Amino acid sequence: MDPLALISKYYHPKSKAYQILLTHSRAVCDKALKIAMKNNQLNPDLTFIEEAALLHDIGIFMTNAPDLYCFGDYPYLAHGYLGCDLVTKLGYPEHGLVCERHTGVGITKDEIVAKNLPLPQRDFIPETVEEQIIAFADKFYSKSKDLCREKTLNEVRRSISKFGQANVVRFEAWCELFL
Ligand SMILES: [Fe+2]
């Protein structure tokens, strides 16, 4: 599988959306691979991590996120499951699940219902070690500003804490596991 070839089907390589997507995705990919290599006792699949990390945000073009030069109809939060649908249709359902489950530290069905989020009512929680590593690595990089700057652990913690205690607990479990 060639993740860049798949991305190029939906993003013109000279477009700003492509530049933002690739800059972000490469940063997340590098971080995810570093975490994976540090944790080889967990036996992570490095090839899969590289491919799926590059693809994890492929769905953003279908959302309305003008700051990212994306002018679709869906709310930004939908980019995960939209990316999953796309990548699954292309024949890569396991990569699709990385797209679908990487948002925040995962989102439960209960959170979707309680907060009335614009998502299908099911659990979006990273399950495999590869899904967890990519979601974790993603939290260290913004797409909206300073694309290449890795956030400090405290900055990530602060942003996660805005989403409630259950999210903090999930994030701290990853810190414990991966750092
Ligand atoms: Fe991301």
Residues whose N, C-alpha, C, O or C-beta is under 5 A from the ligand:
A	BS01	LIG	D57 D138
